[in-house]
Amino acid sequence: MNIGAPKFYRMAIAAAAAALAFASQVGAFAQGDVPDLTGTWSGQGTGGVVFGNLGHQEAASEPRFKDRSVTWTLTIERQEGTGLIGTWASPNATERLIGVVRADNKTINLVDEDTYFDATLQSDSEMEVCLRETGGGRETGGGSMVATCYIMRRQ
């Protein structure tokens, strides 16, 4: 007589139930509605480093810490499903921007003429946007670098 069999079956059923519950939660999260990001988002940098002539601010001959007082604006002009079209702007310059909302509906990848952006929705009205740029844009003459993050709030 195998007295351990009922305990084994109870454990197997419990494990299967937990796996099923987890899988249904993951499926529900992935199938959620794509957030509507259209509109204007603005905010200041939370930190980072810049170097060179970036076209949005005074050139820096040595790496320097990011000026966190400048307000930047991300405008999503059009959205179709997960696709995004808009602009990224400082008080001095504006660049065209395109992007995509990832399958988790919280992560966003964007790119402008010379910069790669990664954004994470914190809520319906706030996102963290981090960017990296190297080499400079067409009007900067090259040699620039930036790595910085912003907290952007929906206006």
C-alpha positions, -999 to 999 in steps of 0.1 A, spaced: 0 0 0 15 34 -11 5 59 16 24 88 -1 3 87 -33 -26 109 -21 -2 135 -9 17 134 -42 -16 139 -62 -27 168 -39 7 185 -45 5 179 -83 -30 193 -84 -20 224 -64 10 230 -87 -11 227 -118 -37 251 -103 -9 276 -95 5 273 -130 -29 278 -146 -36 309 -124 -2 324 -133 -7 317 -170 -42 333 -170 -28 365 -153 1 368 -178 -23 363 -207 -47 389 -193 -19 415 -188 -5 409 -223 -40 413 -239 -48 446 -222 -56 477 -242 -28 497 -257 -26 530 -238 -36 562 -256 -4 583 -254 -15 611 -277 -10 646 -264 17 666 -248 41 654 -221 66 676 -204 92 675 -177 128 681 -165 158 658 -165 164 637 -133 201 635 -140 227 624 -166 257 636 -185 261 655 -218 292 662 -240 297 680 -272 273 700 -294 239 684 -291 220 711 -310 195 717 -281 219 736 -258 253 752 -255 282 730 -266 303 713 -239 340 708 -246 341 684 -215 315 660 -202 292 678 -178 262 669 -157 228 676 -173 210 709 -166 179 697 -148 161 730 -150 153 729 -187 117 717 -196 115 692 -224 84 683 -243 73 650 -259 43 654 -282 26 623 -295 7 638 -325 -7 605 -339 -11 570 -326 -23 540 -346 -24 508 -324 11 506 -310 27 530 -335 35 565 -325 44 597 -344 54 630 -328 82 653 -317 108 658 -290 116 694 -282 137 716 -259 132 754 -258 158 756 -286 150 728 -311 124 703 -322 130 669 -338 106 644 -355 101 612 -335 86 578 -341 80 549 -317 62 518 -307 44 506 -275 58 472 -265 36 441 -258 35 448 -220 17 481 -228 40 499 -204 74 500 -222 78 524 -252 107 525 -276 112 558 -295 138 572 -319 144 607 -334 170 617 -359 199 609 -337 187 596 -304 173 563 -289 147 566 -262 133 540 -237 103 550 -218 83 533 -190 47 543 -181 45 549 -144 8 558 -146 -18 571 -171 -2 606 -166 35 600 -160 63 582 -177 101 580 -172 119 586 -205 157 577 -207 177 585 -238 211 578 -253 228 596 -281 263 593 -296 279 609 -327 257 640 -331 230 649 -355 233 664 -390 237 700 -378 260 693 -348 291 682 -366 293 650 -346 313 641 -315 285 645 -291 272 621 -264 243 621 -239 228 597 -214 200 611 -193 165 605 -180 134 626 -175 101 623 -157 74 634 -182 39 643 -171 9 645 -193 -3 681 -198 
